[in-house]
Amino acid sequence: MDNLTLYNKLSALPDHLKSEVGDFIDFLALKSKQQAQKPTPVFGSAKGLIIMHPDFDEPLDDFKEYTT
């Protein structure tokens, strides 16, 4: 949609609705700015945050009565 069409539609609205359109435009601009600021995750950026202990695969003592 081009700017002239948007302007014509906006001009046809009553004043109280024009202010709502202005608020919505401000919201969309803020939303667009926030999305642009989100960094994209880089492969391997979480390296070292999760640690698997050597005994991870060992049976738990709590379940001994069910496994024997």
Secondary structure per residue as TSV (DSSP state, phi and psi in degrees):
chain	resnum	aa	ss	phi	psi
A	1	M	-	360.0	132.2
A	2	D	-	-86.8	169.0
A	3	N	H	-65.4	-35.5
A	4	L	H	-65.1	-42.0
A	5	T	H	-64.0	-43.6
A	6	L	H	-62.0	-42.4
A	7	Y	H	-62.5	-42.6
A	8	N	H	-63.7	-42.3
A	9	K	H	-65.6	-41.7
A	10	L	H	-65.9	-38.8
A	11	S	H	-64.6	-29.4
A	12	A	H	-78.4	-13.5
A	13	L	S	-80.4	151.0
A	14	P	-	-67.6	160.8
A	15	D	H	-58.8	-40.2
A	16	H	H	-66.5	-29.2
A	17	L	H	-79.9	-29.1
A	18	K	H	-62.2	-38.0
A	19	S	H	-67.9	-35.2
A	20	E	H	-66.1	-40.0
A	21	V	H	-62.5	-41.4
A	22	G	H	-61.9	-41.9
A	23	D	H	-63.5	-40.2
A	24	F	H	-66.5	-37.9
A	25	I	H	-63.6	-41.8
A	26	D	H	-61.1	-41.3
A	27	F	H	-61.9	-45.6
A	28	L	H	-64.2	-38.6
A	29	A	H	-65.1	-42.2
A	30	L	H	-65.0	-42.6
A	31	K	H	-61.9	-42.1
A	32	S	H	-65.0	-40.1
A	33	K	H	-65.7	-40.3
A	34	Q	H	-67.4	-38.3
A	35	Q	H	-67.7	-33.4
A	36	A	H	-71.0	-26.7
A	37	Q	H	-84.5	-13.5
A	38	K	-	-66.9	122.7
A	39	P	-	-76.1	142.2
A	40	T	-	-82.3	134.6
A	41	P	-	-63.8	142.4
A	42	V	-	-100.8	138.4
A	43	F	T	-57.0	127.1
A	44	G	T	89.3	5.3
A	45	S	T	-71.7	-16.6
A	46	A	T	-99.3	10.4
A	47	K	T	-59.7	129.9
A	48	G	T	90.8	-6.4
A	49	L	S	-83.0	-24.9
A	50	I	-	-114.7	126.6
A	51	I	-	-118.1	127.7
A	52	M	-	-99.9	118.7
A	53	H	-	-73.6	152.0
A	54	P	T	-60.3	-29.5
A	55	D	T	-93.3	23.0
A	56	F	T	-59.9	-39.9
A	57	D	T	-85.9	-3.4
A	58	E	S	-70.5	146.5
A	59	P	-	-65.3	147.2
A	60	L	-	-82.3	145.2
A	61	D	G	-63.6	-29.8
A	62	D	G	-64.4	-24.5
A	63	F	G	-106.0	12.6
A	64	K	H	-59.1	-41.3
A	65	E	H	-66.6	-21.6
A	66	Y	H	-89.7	-20.9
A	67	T	H	-98.6	-10.1
A	68	T	-	-107.3	360.0
